[in-house]
Each structure stands twice: as C-alpha cells, then as structure tokens.
C-alpha cells in the first residue's frame, strides 16, 4: 500500500519541484530586468513667451512735437494726414514724404511677415515657431567618468533660470565632446512646431525616453533634486547556468545620453552620419543662448553604479541610432 502511494505521489512531487525551480528562476530574472536600465534626468523650462521678446514699434517725432506710430494711435491724428492728400502744406513737404514712406514700409513689412515663414520674428507673433531638437549619443561603457560628470552636473544644476539651463546644455555637451574615443552610436534631428503645441511635442519625446528606464535614480527637475538607491540586481537564469559570464562580459556595454532642447525660432542640427557630424551637432546645441531656450532635458542610462545596458537592450530600445 505504501509503495503504491509513493509511486503515485513521486511524479507529482517532481513536478512541483521543477515548477518551483522555474518560478524561482523566472522571478529572479524579472528582478534583474527591473533593476537594469536605471536613468538620470536633468530638466526645466517654460513654454511661455519670454517678456524680453515683446516688440516695441519705432516711433517718429515730427517737428513741433507729437509722434507717429505705425500701429495708429498716439500722434497719428487727422491734421497730419491732411498734407498727404494735398490739404494744408501739400504733398511736396518733407513731413508728408516721411509719413508716406513710413506707411509704405509698414505695409511692406507686414506683407512680408504674413507671406514668409522664414523671416518670421517671434516679436511680431503670439504663436511663433519653436524648434524641438533631440540628440542621442551611444558610448562604450568604459566611459564611466562621463556618468560621474553627469551626476555632478545634476547635483549642482540650476534648472529654474534660463542661464542655468543654458549652462546645463553647455556642460553636458562638453562632457560628451571630451570622450570622442568612446563614441559608437548617434542619432537625432529637429522638429518644428508652433508655440501653442510645442510643449506637448516636447513632453512626448521626453516620455518616450524616460519610459526606457526602469527607474530614475537621480533627477534634478525644476530645482527639485532627488536621489534613489537602485535595487540590487539578482542573477538571471543564464548567469546561474554560467557563473563566469559576469566576469567575462563586465558590468555593461553601453551608455546612452539624450539631449532635448526647445528653442524659440529657427534652429536645426545636421544629419548625423559621422563623428564630425556629431561633433558639430554637440557644439551647436551646447552653444544655444539662454534667451533662445524655452526648455531642456538631459537624460542618461545607466545611472546607478554597476547597472547594465547590453547590446541587446540598445538594439531593442534605440533602433534608430547609427554607427559613427
């Protein structure tokens, strides 16, 4: 009787043991995946029109006081129009000619702004053009000093002022320019949008990059500095089968840095097909003036020490990057 029971339950016990082992390996692999791809983020800005860009029309002071404004009002009164049409001093007077030229120039400038987007001055429009630029660089994981530099930038950055945001872009671009020997992949481009839709477009690009992180372990957004200890990664099933794999492959293969910038007016970086193109793009985005910047973000992964970003991760999450 006992032998029969043992024969009956023995296969079931083996099944439960195998199932338990599979679940253990699966959950340990999942924990490792959740701990991977930690990210850092620095950001700030506003998509409101800077007050310094408001346009003040030029005024002309005629002899005897008063003034003429091309938008009407002020000293643009009925008596000053009379000489233009032959009443009073006549059309040949110098004052009449000046008024005529001022009106003609105003009409011409208005027509040119309406018919040409390339000559648009943000000061003339409440909904000007905004350029949204994304630049990504993939480096070999040996560039560990770069992660330290980005950490220091995040900890000391002033993300609440235009000057501080311009300095962040400058310092991040400079950190990348200092490590050309580790450049492997790059990509990016510029999209044009109107001011009223630029913020949502910028946020979409930011969220797309942030969703590739399992956890943001160091952030400084709008001067709110936050640091989170990353979870320690557990060994995966493949690593349990081959314990020497971590030693042979090292702590990771790549570092990805993303620069996002929203700028008022026209701006673009060149198509990136070589290291020289990448160098030029980094110089351009790093030299943007503070009065032109609306918002910026700097994102990088991995951020936590010992974190990994393998070639499989890179191909899966960043398929649009090119070899440089």
BAVO-275965 format. One record per residue (C-alpha): residue in three letters; x, y, z. Coordinates in steps of 0.001 Angstrom, whole numbers. Each point is the difference from the previous one (the first is absolute). Example, Ala and Ser with C-alpha at 12.3 -4.5 7.8 and 13.67 -1.06 7.14 Angstrom:
<sites>
ALA;12300;-4500;7800
SER;1370;3440;-660
</sites>
This chain:
<sites>
UNK;0;0;0
UNK;2786;2357;970
UNK;1914;-807;-3164
UNK;-3041;786;-2099
UNK;-412;3388;1706
UNK;3674;794;-544
UNK;-257;-953;-3656
UNK;-3096;2184;-348
UNK;1342;3155;1707
UNK;3624;-214;-1169
UNK;-707;1406;-3498
UNK;-2121;2768;1557
UNK;2791;976;2365
UNK;2454;195;-2892
UNK;-2437;2159;-1932
UNK;-380;2433;2919
UNK;3745;171;510
UNK;627;784;-3687
UNK;-2803;2559;-11
UNK;1410;1677;3117
UNK;3469;155;-1537
UNK;-1363;1536;-3211
UNK;-1962;2633;1935
UNK;3027;826;2126
UNK;2181;510;-3060
UNK;-2694;1981;-1765
UNK;-524;2385;2907
UNK;3713;449;562
UNK;365;856;-3710
UNK;-2896;2439;254
UNK;1582;1689;3011
UNK;3228;337;-1969
UNK;-1878;1555;-2905
UNK;-1790;2450;2300
UNK;3281;1052;1548
UNK;1656;591;-3353
UNK;-42;3204;-2045
UNK;-33;2525;2821
UNK;-53;3550;-1298
UNK;956;3549;878
UNK;-1926;3118;-1011
UNK;605;3756;95
UNK;-2744;2311;-1279
UNK;-1836;3266;247
UNK;-1532;2859;-1926
UNK;-3225;1649;-1039
UNK;-1879;275;-3287
UNK;-1196;3535;694
UNK;1127;2823;-2237
UNK;2963;1800;1662
UNK;-924;3585;839
UNK;3281;1274;-1402
UNK;-1122;-1046;-3496
UNK;-2965;2377;-153
UNK;215;2355;-2920
UNK;-105;3783;497
UNK;-699;1832;-3256
UNK;2226;2888;-937
UNK;-1487;3459;320
UNK;755;3047;-2071
UNK;7;3478;1551
UNK;-1193;2665;-2435
UNK;1072;3628;313
UNK;-2022;1883;2555
UNK;-682;-2928;2325
UNK;-2271;-3023;-68
UNK;949;-3328;-1583
UNK;-1049;-2469;-2654
UNK;-441;-3683;753
UNK;-287;-2549;-2844
UNK;-2784;-1752;1936
UNK;-2192;3054;291
UNK;-937;1958;3109
UNK;2256;2442;1790
UNK;834;2953;-2253
UNK;-1343;-1547;-3234
UNK;-2791;2554;-158
UNK;-2204;1401;-2735
UNK;1944;3277;-423
UNK;3132;-1934;-941
UNK;-1844;-1864;-2763
UNK;-1187;3164;-1700
UNK;3380;884;-1578
UNK;226;-3513;-1438
UNK;-3097;495;-2130
UNK;782;3514;-1061
UNK;-1651;1928;2826
UNK;1944;2467;2032
UNK;3720;-109;-842
UNK;-309;-2104;-3175
UNK;1460;-3377;-967
UNK;3408;1426;-760
UNK;851;837;3582
UNK;2731;-2025;1676
UNK;-2302;-1034;2831
UNK;-2584;-1413;-2427
UNK;2665;-2032;-1782
UNK;1229;-1440;3322
UNK;-3516;-1044;952
UNK;-587;-1582;-3394
UNK;3274;-1980;210
UNK;-803;-1153;3539
UNK;-3429;-1297;-1043
UNK;1433;-1714;-3084
UNK;2729;-1660;2073
UNK;-2515;-1227;2587
UNK;-2241;-1516;-2707
UNK;2990;-1671;-1650
UNK;1326;-1479;3259
UNK;-3449;-1285;963
UNK;-471;-1645;-3394
UNK;3456;-1619;180
UNK;-659;-1458;3457
UNK;-3349;-1422;-1062
UNK;1256;-1593;-3214
UNK;3377;-1343;1217
UNK;568;-2357;2917
UNK;3782;185;-401
UNK;83;3677;1033
UNK;-2335;-387;2938
UNK;1019;2040;3015
UNK;-1409;-1429;3258
UNK;-508;3546;1216
UNK;-2728;533;-2606
UNK;-1973;-3142;870
UNK;-1644;-1403;3107
UNK;434;-3528;-1411
UNK;3520;-122;-1488
UNK;1918;-2993;-1306
UNK;1829;-2265;2453
UNK;2736;-2484;-908
UNK;73;-3231;2036
UNK;3339;-1772;-293
UNK;985;-3458;1199
UNK;3618;-1171;-59
UNK;1043;-3471;1231
UNK;3478;-1425;458
UNK;865;-3640;712
UNK;3369;-540;1661
UNK;1955;-3036;1137
UNK;-494;-808;3670
UNK;3685;689;652
UNK;-915;3712;53
UNK;-942;-263;3685
UNK;1430;3461;687
UNK;-2815;1405;-2134
UNK;-2610;-1380;2403
UNK;1823;1662;2904
UNK;83;3327;-1871
UNK;-3737;-186;-764
UNK;-718;-826;3649
UNK;1932;3090;1090
UNK;-1842;2179;-2531
UNK;-3348;-1260;1335
UNK;959;634;3610
UNK;1192;3577;-617
UNK;-2321;1102;-2822
UNK;-2322;2999;179
UNK;-2934;-1068;-2163
UNK;-2271;2924;914
UNK;1767;2769;-1931
UNK;715;371;-3757
UNK;3703;523;745
UNK;101;-3154;2122
UNK;-1696;-2082;-2691
UNK;2388;1285;-2668
UNK;2921;-927;2259
UNK;-1388;-3534;438
UNK;-106;-529;-3761
UNK;3471;1462;-340
UNK;1498;-2194;2732
UNK;-1724;-3193;-1224
UNK;1102;633;-3591
UNK;3525;733;1184
UNK;81;-3241;2025
UNK;-936;-1942;-3131
UNK;2514;1887;-2149
UNK;2734;-1028;2442
UNK;-558;-3715;-687
UNK;73;-419;-3816
UNK;2030;-3207;297
UNK;-3087;-1706;1517
UNK;-2553;1179;-2585
UNK;-1675;-2949;-1722
UNK;-3576;981;-901
UNK;-1814;3290;-573
UNK;-3273;1365;-1311
UNK;-2348;2915;193
UNK;-1847;2703;-1855
UNK;-2154;3109;308
UNK;-3773;444;-231
UNK;-1754;3329;-517
UNK;-3180;870;1888
UNK;-2003;3038;995
UNK;298;1226;3562
UNK;-3514;-1120;989
UNK;768;-3622;-952
UNK;3737;-154;730
UNK;-341;-977;3661
UNK;-2022;-3156;-716
UNK;2438;-978;-2748
UNK;2972;527;2319
UNK;-1695;-2028;2754
UNK;-671;-2882;-2401
UNK;3696;-240;-841
UNK;942;201;3667
UNK;-2487;-2696;1053
UNK;1154;-2280;-2821
UNK;3561;141;1345
UNK;-964;-245;3666
UNK;-2152;-3074;-658
UNK;3182;-1859;-978
UNK;1237;282;3600
UNK;-1195;-2451;2608
UNK;724;2596;2690
UNK;1210;3626;172
UNK;2634;-144;2706
UNK;1305;3600;-241
UNK;-2116;2975;-1132
UNK;162;3778;160
UNK;-3153;1443;-1578
UNK;-1013;3598;751
UNK;2625;73;2767
UNK;-1513;-3042;1760
UNK;2964;-2312;594
UNK;-895;-3637;697
UNK;2242;-3008;410
UNK;-1186;-3600;330
UNK;2106;-3025;812
UNK;-306;-2532;-2810
UNK;-1114;-3518;836
UNK;2738;-2556;-71
UNK;-387;-2206;-3061
UNK;-418;-3728;649
UNK;1715;-2478;-2351
UNK;-2045;-1155;-2950
UNK;-537;-3619;-1083
UNK;2762;221;-2616
UNK;2417;1417;2556
UNK;-838;-2843;2419
UNK;783;-2511;-2742
UNK;3250;1809;-850
UNK;1390;1755;3113
UNK;3130;1210;-1878
UNK;-2110;2025;-2449
UNK;-91;3146;2163
UNK;3784;-92;355
UNK;623;-466;-3736
UNK;-2559;2581;-1212
UNK;555;2682;2618
UNK;-2597;2284;1615
UNK;-1542;1252;-3258
UNK;701;924;-3586
UNK;-1486;3438;-764
UNK;-1034;3371;1396
UNK;-2738;2014;-1744
UNK;-278;3785;456
UNK;-2952;1994;-1381
UNK;-137;3792;-342
UNK;-3376;1683;-569
UNK;-367;3727;-683
UNK;-2958;2189;-950
UNK;1153;3263;-1548
UNK;-1854;3079;-1158
UNK;267;611;-3744
UNK;1862;-1975;-2639
UNK;2670;-2504;1032
UNK;1181;-3385;-1255
UNK;2889;-2428;337
UNK;1589;-1747;-2991
UNK;-832;-3609;-944
UNK;2409;-2160;1983
UNK;1902;-2523;-2091
UNK;3519;376;1370
UNK;1968;1082;3050
UNK;528;3423;-1576
UNK;-3769;458;-385
UNK;-447;-980;3651
UNK;2715;2411;1103
UNK;-1656;2845;-1906
UNK;-3443;-827;1430
UNK;1341;-57;3571
UNK;1674;3367;-516
UNK;-3206;1484;-1399
UNK;-2299;-1211;2759
UNK;2554;847;2686
UNK;340;3608;-1158
UNK;-3718;889;-41
UNK;-557;3401;1696
UNK;-2117;135;3131
UNK;-2534;2458;-1471
UNK;-772;-2474;-2797
UNK;-544;-3040;2249
UNK;-3520;-824;1181
UNK;589;-3443;1561
UNK;2745;-2623;227
UNK;499;-3569;1198
UNK;3104;-2131;378
UNK;-611;-3725;487
UNK;2484;-2847;320
UNK;36;-3720;713
UNK;1335;-1885;1850
UNK;341;2374;2949
UNK;480;-2309;2989
UNK;3411;-1515;612
UNK;173;-3593;-1199
UNK;-3082;328;-2217
UNK;30;-1545;-3467
UNK;-1029;966;-3517
UNK;810;-2835;-2372
UNK;107;-14;-3781
UNK;-3356;-1811;-32
UNK;-1519;2776;2139
UNK;1435;2642;-2296
UNK;-1335;-1625;-3173
UNK;-3436;-486;1558
UNK;-424;3479;1540
UNK;2045;2196;-2365
UNK;-443;-1490;-3491
UNK;363;3362;-1789
UNK;3584;615;1141
UNK;2725;-258;-2649
UNK;3616;-1070;200
UNK;2375;2955;-181
</sites>
